[in-house]
């Protein structure tokens, strides 16, 4: 007799399905990862097999057993270098030990690195690393095209005091550094090369603390295709040294929604500097020789430079400087105070829908420039446009007059009767990170969506 005749409601089939799910969930083949613990070496920790805080590994050199998907808690203050071998690929190391929050403190004579990584797909959660005489974190595959898959989430990295090294260095693809506070960097805070990096929502201060023009907050180089630098807050005003963000090499870098503070009156360095194709979107830059500089596009044939929706002020020399071979340069919907946009390119650089406030010259370009300028608003600008130092007529639908900016140095905001609207400057600003806008405010520079051009990173390789 069939099952439906014995159990016409189908309950038997449903019971079997639930039992199957229960068996599958309880099966030894289904693993959610083991948890291990490690403490400062030289203690006496029970079995020292890492299976609990009481039985923790006796120092980093004692770690054995964790495999991909496992977590290792770093507990207490440890003065040792954590070396993550290839055999520990896929393992998470967390400083959020439930019993005793972890710290790697190398405050000893000739202390070397904090964390050295040879494995792939390693995750560092809330690392606290301080007082190293070398790299705080280094992960180097030896090639910028090799897969790395490093993730650093949260934490506090500081006082990297070697005269050459940086706080975090990576070489390899698919790196994520998110939500970390990085400070007291003797030279660079983050230096890396490799495609598809995401450097997001970090906080930087006390950069290049040696004062020897030696350090940047973020530098990416060599191969930068698909790299996104987004939502970082950078205070780099202690010394006349280099850049908040610098990108050089091959590929397209997106630099968006960052806040950069540099000192005014500097003689070296910009807020944001690129020698590669770059989309520079919705940033706030205060100070620097240049707020934004798209320089010689050395290794990138097309020289694509898009500067859109940014707010810049207090530059020493230029608000924006466009290099001689940034042939596809476009400067759209920005607000710049007190300093001009400088074009070194004789190609068809386009400047539209910008507010330029309080400059002696608004836009300057070389002889034979094919500059395209319209829909801009010049407020308090003595000479709106010059080509080869000769004043030019302003472009179609541009306005030389009152932009209606209220408190431009602290805002800026537009008055309701602003001429910016007549000039075509879109009154919308979105500071959101990650594609969700918090709403429009009354601002004369357009940033739009945090991901306006649909450039997506490749997913991490699964193992």
C-alpha positions in Angstrom: 0.0 0.0 0.0 1.5 3.4 -1.0 2.6 6.1 1.4 -0.1 8.5 0.4 -2.7 5.8 1.3 -1.2 5.3 4.8 -0.5 9.0 5.4 -2.7 11.0 3.1 -1.7 14.3 4.7 1.9 13.8 3.8 3.1 14.1 7.4 5.5 11.2 7.1 7.3 12.8 4.2 7.5 16.1 6.2 8.8 14.2 9.3 11.5 12.5 7.2 12.6 15.9 5.8 12.9 17.4 9.3 14.8 14.4 10.5 17.1 14.6 7.5 17.9 18.2 8.3 18.5 17.4 11.9 20.9 14.6 11.0 22.7 16.9 8.5 23.1 19.7 11.1 24.5 17.3 13.7 26.7 15.4 11.3 30.4 15.6 12.1 31.1 16.6 8.5 29.3 20.0 9.1 31.8 22.2 10.9 31.4 25.8 12.0 35.0 26.2 13.1 36.9 25.6 16.3 38.0 28.3 18.8 41.5 28.5 20.2 43.2 30.8 22.7 46.8 32.0 23.0 48.6 33.9 25.8 52.0 35.4 26.5 54.7 32.7 26.4 56.3 31.6 29.7 53.1 31.0 31.6 51.6 27.7 32.8 48.3 27.2 31.0 47.1 23.7 31.8 47.2 21.4 28.8 48.5 24.3 26.6 46.5 22.9 23.7 44.7 26.2 23.0 41.3 24.7 23.6 40.3 27.2 26.3 41.7 30.3 28.1 42.8 28.1 30.9 44.5 25.7 28.5 45.8 28.4 26.1 48.8 28.1 23.8 52.0 29.2 25.5 52.8 32.1 23.2 52.5 32.5 19.4 55.2 30.0 18.7 53.1 27.3 20.3 50.1 27.7 18.0 49.3 24.5 16.2 46.1 22.8 15.0 43.8 25.7 13.8 42.6 25.2 10.2 40.6 27.3 7.8 37.4 28.6 9.4 38.8 28.4 12.9 39.3 31.4 15.3 42.3 32.1 17.5 41.7 34.5 20.4 44.8 36.6 21.4 44.4 37.1 25.2 46.3 39.7 27.3 49.4 41.7 26.5 51.9 39.8 24.4 55.4 41.0 23.5 56.0 38.7 20.6 55.8 38.7 16.8 52.8 36.8 15.5 53.8 34.8 12.4 50.9 33.4 10.4 52.3 30.7 8.1 50.7 29.4 5.0 49.4 26.5 7.1 47.2 28.9 8.9 45.4 30.2 5.8 41.8 31.0 6.3 42.1 31.4 10.1 40.7 34.4 12.0 42.9 36.0 14.7 40.8 38.0 17.1 41.9 40.4 19.8 38.4 40.3 21.3 39.3 37.5 23.8 36.3 37.2 26.2 38.5 36.7 29.3 41.2 39.3 28.6 41.3 41.6 25.6 44.4 41.1 23.5 47.3 43.5 22.8 50.5 43.0 20.9 52.9 45.4 22.6 56.5 45.3 21.2 57.8 48.0 23.6 61.2 46.3 24.0 64.7 46.9 22.6 64.9 46.2 18.8 61.3 44.9 18.7 60.6 43.7 15.2 57.2 43.2 13.6 53.8 42.9 15.1 52.1 40.5 12.7 53.8 38.8 9.7 51.5 37.0 7.3 52.4 34.3 4.8 49.0 32.7 4.5 46.0 33.7 2.4 42.4 34.6 3.4 43.6 35.5 6.9 41.3 37.8 9.0 42.5 40.1 11.8 39.7 41.3 14.0 40.1 44.4 16.1 43.9 44.1 16.3 45.7 46.3 18.9 49.3 46.6 18.0 51.8 49.2 19.3 55.4 50.1 19.8 57.0 48.2 16.9 60.3 49.0 15.3 59.2 47.6 12.0 55.9 46.9 10.3 52.9 46.5 12.6 51.3 44.3 10.0 52.9 42.9 6.9 51.5 40.5 4.3 53.6 40.2 1.2 53.0 37.6 -1.5 56.0 38.8 -3.4 53.8 39.9 -6.4 51.1 42.4 -6.7 49.1 40.0 -8.9 49.1 37.1 -6.5 46.0 36.4 -4.4 46.2 37.5 -0.8 42.7 37.9 0.6 43.7 39.6 3.8 41.0 41.3 5.9 41.6 43.7 8.8 38.5 44.8 10.6 38.7 47.4 13.4 41.4 47.8 15.9 44.1 50.3 16.8 47.5 50.3 15.2 50.1 52.9 16.4 53.7 53.9 17.0 55.5 52.3 14.1 58.8 53.9 14.7 61.3 52.4 12.1 62.8 55.0 9.9 61.9 53.1 6.7 58.9 50.9 7.3 55.2 51.6 7.5 52.4 50.5 9.9 50.5 48.3 7.4 52.1 46.9 4.3 50.4 44.5 1.8 51.4 43.1 -1.5 48.7 41.0 -3.2 45.1 41.2 -4.4 41.8 41.4 -2.6 42.8 43.2 0.6 40.2 44.8 2.9 41.2 47.3 5.6 38.1 48.6 7.3 37.4 50.6 10.5 41.0 50.7 11.8 42.5 53.7 13.8 46.1 54.1 12.6 48.3 56.8 14.1 51.8 57.8 15.2 53.2 56.4 11.9 56.9 57.3 11.5 56.4 57.1 7.7 53.4 55.8 5.8 50.3 54.4 7.7 49.1 52.1 4.9 51.3 51.2 1.8 50.1 48.5 -0.6 50.1 47.2 -4.1 47.6 44.8 -5.7 44.2 45.0 -7.4 40.8 45.0 -5.8 41.8 46.5 -2.5 39.2 48.2 -0.2 40.5 50.7 2.2 37.4 52.0 3.9 36.2 53.9 7.0 39.6 54.2 8.7 40.9 57.0 10.9 44.4 58.4 10.6 46.3 61.0 12.6 49.9 61.8 13.5 51.2 60.7 10.0 54.9 61.0 9.2 55.7 62.0 12.8 59.4 62.3 12.0 58.7 65.4 10.1 61.1 64.4 7.3 58.6 64.6 4.4 58.5 60.9 4.6 55.0 59.6 4.9 51.5 59.4 3.5 48.3 58.2 5.2 47.4 55.9 2.3 49.6 55.0 -0.6 48.6 52.4 -3.3 50.9 51.7 -6.2 52.0 49.4 -9.1 48.6 47.7 -9.8 45.6 49.4 -8.4 42.8 48.2 -10.7 39.5 48.0 -8.8 40.9 49.7 -5.7 38.4 51.7 -3.6 39.5 54.2 -1.0 36.4 55.3 0.7 35.1 57.0 3.8 38.4 57.5 5.6 39.1 60.5 7.9 42.7 61.7 7.7 44.4 64.4 9.8 47.8 64.9 8.2 48.6 68.4 9.3 51.5 67.9 11.7 54.3 68.3 9.1 54.9 69.5 5.6 55.0 66.0 4.2 53.4 64.3 1.3 49.8 63.3 1.0 46.6 62.1 2.6 46.0 59.7 -0.3 48.3 58.9 -3.2 47.7 56.4 -6.0 50.2 55.6 -8.7 50.7 52.8 -11.2 48.2 51.0 -13.6 44.5 50.7 -13.3 41.5 52.7 -12.0 41.4 53.9 -8.4 38.2 55.2 -6.9 38.8 57.8 -4.1 35.5 58.8 -2.7 33.9 60.4 0.3 37.1 60.8 2.3 37.9 63.7 4.6 41.5 65.0 4.4 43.0 67.8 6.6 46.4 69.2 5.7 48.0 72.3 7.1 47.7 75.5 5.1 50.8 77.2 3.7 52.5 73.9 2.9 55.3 73.6 0.3 55.1 69.8 -0.3 52.2 67.5 -1.1 48.5 67.5 -1.9 45.5 66.3 -0.2 44.7 63.7 -2.9 47.3 62.9 -5.6 47.1 60.5 -8.5 49.4 59.2 -11.2 46.9 56.7 -12.4 43.4 56.8 -13.7 41.2 57.9 -10.9 37.6 58.9 -10.0 37.9 61.4 -7.2 34.4 61.7 -5.9 32.7 63.6 -3.0 35.8 64.2 -0.9 36.3 67.1 1.5 39.9 68.4 1.4 41.2 71.2 3.7 44.7 72.5 2.9 47.8 71.1 1.1 49.7 72.7 -1.8 46.9 71.4 -3.9 43.6 70.1 -2.6 43.5 67.6 -5.5 46.2 66.8 -8.1 45.9 64.5 -11.1 49.6 64.6 -12.1 51.4 62.9 -15.0 49.5 59.7 -15.7 52.8 57.8 -16.1 51.7 54.2 -16.6 48.1 54.7 -17.6 47.7 55.4 -21.3 44.3 57.1 -21.2 45.0 59.3 -18.3 41.4 59.3 -17.0 40.8 61.8 -14.2 37.3 62.5 -13.0 37.0 65.1 -10.2 33.4 65.3 -9.2 31.4 66.5 -6.2 34.4 67.5 -4.0 34.7 70.4 -1.6 38.2 72.0 -1.2 39.6 75.0 0.6 42.8 76.5 2.0 45.1 75.2 -0.7 48.5 76.9 -0.9 48.7 77.0 -4.7 45.8 75.4 -6.6 42.5 73.8 -5.6 42.9 71.3 -8.5 45.9 70.7 -10.7 45.5 68.6 -13.9 48.7 67.1 -15.3 49.8 67.5 -18.9 48.6 64.0 -20.1 45.4 63.6 -18.1 43.7 63.6 -21.5 40.3 62.5 -20.3 40.1 64.9 -17.4 36.7 66.1 -16.2 36.1 68.5 -13.3 32.3 68.5 -12.5 30.1 69.8 -9.7 32.8 70.8 -7.2 33.0 73.8 -4.8 36.5 75.3 -4.3 37.3 78.3 -2.1 40.2 80.8 -2.6 42.4 79.0 -5.1 42.0 78.3 -8.8 41.8 75.2 -11.0 45.1 74.9 -12.9 45.2 73.0 -16.3 48.5 71.9 -17.7 46.9 70.0 -20.5 46.2 71.3 -24.0 43.6 68.6 -24.6 39.8 69.0 -24.1 39.6 69.1 -20.3 36.0 69.7 -19.3 35.0 71.9 -16.4 31.3 72.2 -15.7 28.9 73.0 -12.8 31.6 74.1 -10.4 31.4 76.9 -7.8 34.7 78.8 -7.6 34.7 81.3 -4.7 37.1 84.1 -3.8 40.0 83.3 -6.2 42.1 85.9 -8.0 41.8 83.5 -11.1 39.1 80.9 -11.4 40.5 78.6 -14.1 43.9 78.9 -15.8 45.1 76.9 -18.8 48.1 76.9 -21.1 48.3 78.2 -24.7 46.4 76.2 -27.3 44.3 74.6 -24.6 41.1 73.0 -25.8 39.5 73.7 -22.5 35.7 73.2 -22.3 34.2 75.5 -19.6 30.5 76.2 -19.0 27.8 76.1 -16.4 30.3 77.3 -13.8 29.7 80.0 -11.2 32.5 82.4 -10.3 31.9 84.3 -7.0 34.3 87.1 -6.0 36.8 85.9 -8.7 38.8 88.8 -10.3 39.5 86.9 -13.5 37.3 83.9 -14.1 39.3 82.2 -17.0 42.7 82.7 -18.5 44.5 80.9 -21.3 48.2 81.5 -21.4 47.7 84.2 -18.8 45.2 86.0 -21.1 41.7 86.6 -19.9 39.0 84.8 -21.7 35.3 85.1 -22.0 33.4 82.8 -19.7 31.7 79.7 -21.2 28.1 79.4 -22.1 25.7 79.6 -19.2 28.5 80.3 -16.7 27.9 83.2 -14.3 30.4 85.7 -12.8 28.5 87.0 -9.8 27.1 86.2 -6.4 26.8 82.4 -5.8 24.7 83.0 -2.7 27.1 81.0 -0.5 26.3 81.5 3.2 29.3 81.0 5.5 31.4 79.4 2.8 34.4 78.6 5.0 32.3 76.6 7.5 29.7 75.1 5.2 29.2 76.0 2.6 25.5 76.3 2.1 23.5 78.0 -0.6 20.9 80.7 0.0 17.5 79.9 -1.5 18.0 82.6 -4.2 21.5 81.4 -5.1 22.7 82.1 -8.6 24.3 78.6 -8.5 20.9 77.2 -9.5 20.8 79.5 -12.5 24.3 78.4 -13.4 23.3 74.8 -13.4 25.2 73.8 -10.3 23.1 70.9 -8.8 22.3 71.6 -5.2 22.7 68.2 -3.7 25.3 66.5 -1.4 25.3 63.0 -0.1 27.9 62.1 2.5 26.8 58.5 2.8 29.2 55.7 2.7 28.3 52.4 1.1 25.6 53.6 -1.3 22.9 54.8 1.1 22.3 58.5 1.2 21.2 60.2 4.4 19.3 62.9 2.5 20.0 66.1 0.6 21.4 69.2 2.3 21.9 72.6 0.8 25.3 72.4 -0.7 26.7 73.5 -4.1 28.8 70.5 -4.9 27.3 67.3 -6.2 28.5 63.9 -4.9 25.5 61.8 -5.7 25.5 58.1 -4.8 28.5 56.6 -3.2 28.8 54.1 -6.0 27.6 56.2 -9.0 29.4 54.5 -11.8 28.8 50.8 -11.0 32.4 49.7 -10.7 32.3 46.4 -8.7 35.0 44.5 -7.1 35.5 40.8 -7.9 34.5 38.5 -5.1 37.1 36.8 -3.0 38.3 33.5 -4.2 36.6 30.7 -2.3 38.6 27.8 -1.0 
